[in-house]
Amino acid sequence: MRNKGRLLAGCIISTIITSVIIVRLNHSPNIDGSEYSEYPVWIEMMDQPDVNMLEARNAFDTYWSGHEHYQGDRHKQFERWYAINSKRIDENGHLIPAKAVSSAYRNMMSAANAEMEGHWYCYGPVNVGPRNGTKRDGGRVKDIQFHPVDPQTLYVSCFKSGLFKTMDGGASWEPLCDNIPEQVYVSAIKPSDPNTILIGTDMGVYITNDGGDTWNTTSITTEVKALLIQPGNENVIIAGAGNGIYRSSNGGESWSFVLSSNNVEDLKSHPTNPDILFAATNGPTSQFYRSSDGGASWTENTSFGKGCFMKIAVTSAAPDHVFVLNARDHLGDDSFEGFYKSTNAGVSFTKLSGTTPCITGYKDDGAISRGQPNYNLFVVVDPADASKVWAGGVKSWKSEDGGSSWTQFFNGVTTDGDNLHLDQLNWAYSPHNNALYAANDGGIYYLNDANQFQMITDGLPIAEVYECTQSQTRKTNVAGGTMHCGVKLNNNGVWYTPWGGDEATCIIDPTDVQYVYHLKYEKVSRSTNGGFNFSRINAANTDRGEYTGTGVLHKSDVNTLFAGFTQLQRSNNVRAASVNWNTISSFAGTSKIQKVEQSGANEDVFYVARGTELYRSDNINAATPSYTNLTGNLPLSGVSVNDIAALSTDENVVFILQGSKVYRSSNKGASWTDLTSNLPAVALLEMTIDQTANEGIYVETDIGVFYKESGMSDWINFSNGLPAVRVSGMDIYYGDTRDESLITVSTDGRGFWRSPLHGVAVEAPVANFEANYVNAVVGSTIQFSDLSTQHLQSYLWQFEGGSPATSLDINPLVRYDAPGTYEVSLTVTNSAGTDTKTFTNYITVASEGGDLQVHYQFDGDAQDASLYHRDGLNAGVDFIADSKHGEVADFDGSAQIAVSGYSGEEGTNARSISAWIKTSTNSKAIAAWGKAATSTKWAFRLETTGVLRLEPGGGNIIGSTNVADGQWHHVACVFDDDCSPTVDDVKLFVDGIEEVTYPSSVAINTVAQGDVTIGNDQMGRRFVGQMADVRIYSSALSSGDITQLAATSTAIKQSAAEQWVKLHVLGGGHIQLELLGSKSAQVSVYSLAGKMLKKEIIQEGVSTISLSSRQKELVVVQVLDSTKGEFVKKIFLE
């Protein structure tokens, strides 16, 4: 990628400042600490670059002690801001300003010994990932700009994620600011030379002349959120800053300060007269300015109502028309002050609408509501039709009459039928084709010809992740909550967003990937299906903790979870259906717990960081633990402890992070040694100990990752390959060897990144992969799994005939919608090289899969062996060894398997169910589907006497043989319509023999409703016992078919040492068998319906079985030897 090797120029362009920078106007009253309860000064404190964090916390808590919360009151924004920035403080408790972070990064990169280690690569999410079948939630996009000539080239500014460029209309994106630590709010592209780009950041204006390879700073060092290059005179550039407006007349080489005002966040130019410019502000009071001399001077227009944030729109369809959306401040009763229009190029305005519908608020019906006008606001007018206006804030609205009336255009307007993401930040029309683009907190969209928004966020790795958790049982699986974009979950190599919104800390159970916990504020939630669904498991009245949550699972007992709020709470049954919690601390005050840590060397030792306090318990597993207050021993007084890490091999050794310092204690916190050494003077945010190294510690910061182990005098900059972005969390996956281990970090703007551990050499990759099925039916989805070796940085899959045709995922899911035989290719890359593996004629897709609809062999899982691949959704079923059937499904009376996406055979269609069962319990279900009403259900179960029973609803047919005797039995039911379908037409079989039945007459007209269930029915009769080889057919099997199925058990797996049969599939319907150590054996070949196709005796050595008439068909091969036993394998005849 072209961003590799980009360097941040250390020099500052020579500039001329002709005016003294004036501090931003502040219209709030004169506030001291005694008035915190009356005015929300904490809102303004969030904008102070070096605010005292404890003072801000005090101002916030004092204010809300006497006020009621309401939607849009910004308390959530403060808590999020505080949770992130309370770690970023200096020794005096002040926030380390962005200017200091930027300076530290430049110094680090320009140092003579600026060598870096690590082999970092982006782990994702690059593609947004499916959520309920749709693409959702990528990350925040603040601004959209267009290439001056090429309609396929766009630029998006993405806050902490930087600036990205696409040259193919959003199909792929390239980062342009990997070596700039600042937030990027806006960009401007030079019309005559698109390689010259200016960006507005939280540290001023940067400029590149080589398309982003190198960036130069300018003299503007205050926050800039608006840039405008004057049409027709690209030497004139206007910058909207936090303290007013700057103007350059020489293409950005020097700047003049021309207007002191509130924060200027919008700039527009008259469509036909480039000397007329417009500006609008965001601040305590919104302001509108007009210039008639190309921005050299400005005049304020005060004809608007009182607001806090304005946005401007112009249109070439009516060049003298100027549109202004004015929103109220955070103290107003509603957020929509008014929509204004000028017809004389901004000289005067007329108010067209206001108050209701409240287009800036939360309500779908436009009722009065507070929005977030200081954060999200937009307005844009169709370039070809001045009557078409789009505007809004939290949501989006459309006007067809120039802004007098409004209709919401938000719900259900995307191509997947879903809503746009909340919080609209900027909409813009392309100057090339009038295509409308929307940028919001979830990514970027464009409005297609069907009047639907199509997301093009895939390819933008811009997730702002709060924390990182890594599975220890599945290398691919990581998770973390993000700002505005939900929980990001990688499950088996594919990214998902299973939970939307503003989410926080996740914990994956180290012993079972199905258990995932989520902590935020006062909530603890649990998932039992790998992170796809969460339910709250603690009380609603729990004291509120840190916004991003904190907690830890017990080192050796995964049933125990510790969670930090204002007090420490513990559950000893966190996996139970009803979870119990106990408060196990009584700390004074209302400070919140930000970190907890249990010692692995002595599991009774436990540390709690709470505000600026530190505690240790030496009996944390006791019913009522006691604590030692270590606060007085801390090296820095009044500074929060950002993180704690206890050494797993020595209970006395513990490390802490405070401000920009790292300390080690060899006596459980009684005293501390400074290990900071050569670390940069930025906040140290989190750390993790490498358990395979000698006190190896990784520390994360705002500008990278650093590593040190015992014996090293200095820290190693372990950031090679990482972009210049805040690192927000880290976790280590421990493989069987250190070479197979890796470290994963989350970042505050660029998603998750991975690297091999320190000292691990990276070799060139060897590509390889497999598919869970190579034979399928049209409409099937196949899971591909990467088997490549070495630490891989990128994947490129190519699927002939598949959808998608290409993928960057590790283990993609691919759907095939046409019959044929297809090629699959995988190219993998790391820092040492690239390799490609291609399998030709790998996937065979048949037009239809035959009558066998479901076939569960229960070979350690609930995978479907039929061509339809309807894998079961397992809810509590275990798989155990069995002497007759190899592995079987074990049902405990509370479990079931649902057949995903299959509702069974409906109406009067023919059907058959075949299964092996072993049970001693009556009245339990084998398989069921349909609606629980007369004639409309289909439930195959046991009667109270242990005989078989089939219920179609309102009647039944029962058998005569007791099968609830603790022995294995083959059972089956068969139905075929005889033109007057009733339960009399059902046949029941036990061990291959048709039963004497006792029917009660009732019609059969089954309703397809919900998924088929195995081991349960509509009345909750959950099976107790074991099952094997469960099959469902869409045809009526013959008595002979049933007899053959009853005579064939499922396969017993052979280990390599026990293998006595080798089987090879030849072309033309031929099978090659080789007997190893067996003199002779009987070979039988069956169709999936159980029909015998071939039977013969083969001798020791190699034999060929011919089934030339059965090509392109799945069959079962059974080999029997009186001493060796049974060999069974399902194959596809070529």
C-alpha angles and dihedrals in degrees: 000000000000094000091071112107095016111156128205107230110237095205123091116223112248107259140183119217110196097182133045112251108252120211114251114270113258116201097182119109121264101278131195128174093272091064098050089107093060106044129035095237087156087078091062091041089064088065095051108104096213102026120161101251097207090051090051090050090050092049091051096046092045093051096049093045086077103032137069120237120244136178111282095018091129094235090123091052090052094049091049091046091048095047090053100040102037085079092054100071135123128230090281096053096256124133111259101240123235089244091064092048091050091048092049091052094050091047091050094050095045096046115119091238096043094143117148134199131202133078101236123180133173110264094184161173086236092146111046094232133221122295112183087339096309137095112252147161115014106160143283120308114189105180143013126208132176135225110250094236113009115072091197094060117086135166124211127191111213110185109237091004093067132218123329132190132203124194096183104055095271101315089117135007136208124205114232101182107051091134099047116088094194127101113255116219105166143001138203125202121212107239097217095042117026089190087073108081131168122201131194113220140169086266099048134264125341125188134199128191097186103057095270103315091116131015129203127204123230133207093266104096100163124091114288121195102162132053130175130181109205111246110245094013110058092177088074111078125173122204123196107211140179091263101036139285132334125193132200123194096184105057096276100311092117134010139208124207104231107166135031112207146119118303107309107216104160133052127175136176128218105257095234105018110055092188090069111080134172131208134187133189143218114213146091087314125021116236133195121204133187129198126192097181103061095276099307091119134013137206124203120229110209100183094110130095120253112288140144106224132033133190126193133209133186131180135204087220088072108014096188093051116101121185124201129189111200120194129192126243128260093270095057125106090235136013105228111082097166153307114240136192132197123197095185102062096275100311094118135004140210122209109234102176143353149159096020134071081034097216093178096053140081102258122103091209094051095248116159110284140148114253130180100270094160088060113027125033134131144166130181133170127211109258090219100040122036091196092067111083131170119197144148146110121226089015134012132255135187132214124197095187103056097273105314095109132020141208122191115249103184115083116082095352100124126095091254092052093252132120127270114260114269124258112046112215106173138352123191141177120229110242089216104056106359090248111163118230126192125202122191144143091295101049139269131321138177128211109243130206090271089061091250129124115245115201115228097178094113107112094034109109094196106130113142099216123193100198143357131229125181128201115235094201099047118039095204097055119098132145142186141161119249140204108270094335106081132233114334111212129182107200115183092336098313123103122231137176100211096165125037132206131049105330134172142185122016128188121198114206105247092218102041124031091202092072114076125164128203125200128191132149105322096340132102114185132182136208122199096184103062098281101308096112130024133194127188113252104182134069121282092229095059114135112262115257134186114325091241094043129224135222146128137214117238112269095240106010112064090187089071123077127179116205127186123220123139082311131027115260129192135197120195094189104042092148094054126107089243110037121207124207133195129192105231102181138056104196117170122249132016102281116136126239110245102176139018129184134183122205115242091201093057114014092200090067114089134168128208125193110199119175105304091340132097126199135182129201121199094190105040092149092059120104089248110021121204125220139213115215107229096174094106090055095055115118092226120045118215094012121116121245102240097192144356128208123183120201111244095215101048123039092203096060120085133156129209137187120220121175106308094343137092120202137189127208124195094187105053095272101315090120136002140218121209112238096171096110110147099357113133119259095256131107116289103219111179141348141196131198120231103227091200094057133065101268089322109179129189115199124194125212142168089271106038148301126302130194136202135164135185111294095029115112095198138032121257118228098237095184104103107145096010117122118236096270138122113274108220107179143000141195136172127230111211114211126188088277134022089251089060094048125092143180122238123198132188120218135206095242111001105059122232127342132190139201138171112256123272112289096017112129118225116222130192112282128249112212122222138144146167139208125227087228131019094182120057145148127250110285094029124138117219126201114222118200127201114233097172121135132232128034105309126206102184142014131204116186123187120197119191107213092003136118113254095034090202134021139186094198122112096232107014130192113227130190123210117204103173132055117251146090115280143195124232126198133186126193117190128189139189136162090280100051151296134275135183131206120193128185113194120206087010104140120047116194120193123204091237136005104224130237098311100097100172133013120177113185091174091220092168092308144040098259116148113238094195121098089255092066095211096171114201124247102232116215107182102324116142126205118224138176120264130186094223104038105023099229124013139180114259116208118195099191095267101062137083143168120230119206100231113231097356121108097182131244112319140202112006095327117143117257144167135198122200126181145150113231137181117189145137095198125094130215097032130136126249099181136341146171140161135061122317096242139095113304093349105087133072115204123166109194148130123281123231088262093054096255124123120274132188117196122193090174125278093027142026149201120228133194133224107233122087107230096171092087100111093257131111114265133175109227131184143170125201130191128187124173113242092187092268100058116202136146088269086076093063119100123201124203134193119190091345096307123111112243130235098245137201110208130187109208117253132142122252119226106142119202117218102230126154126335125320110256127213114207096013141063140195092283096051097253096159116196122248115202137029135314133191138181099010114187135179121194132191090218138061110261118218124241087253091054090052092048091053092048090051090052095053122068124196122269127285108218116240122214117221090259092052097043111125100161128060116194127193126181111224127192125269095040095299127139125200118209128187122194115211113197095347121111094204141346142186116247121202125179120199135186115237087259089061097254113146110239101173139007127180145136119252129193133225113293128030123342133174123219116201123212099156092155092059102059120150092024137118113238138170119238117203122190118188127193122175092226104026096046129217131337117191127177134167112222140174114236112226 
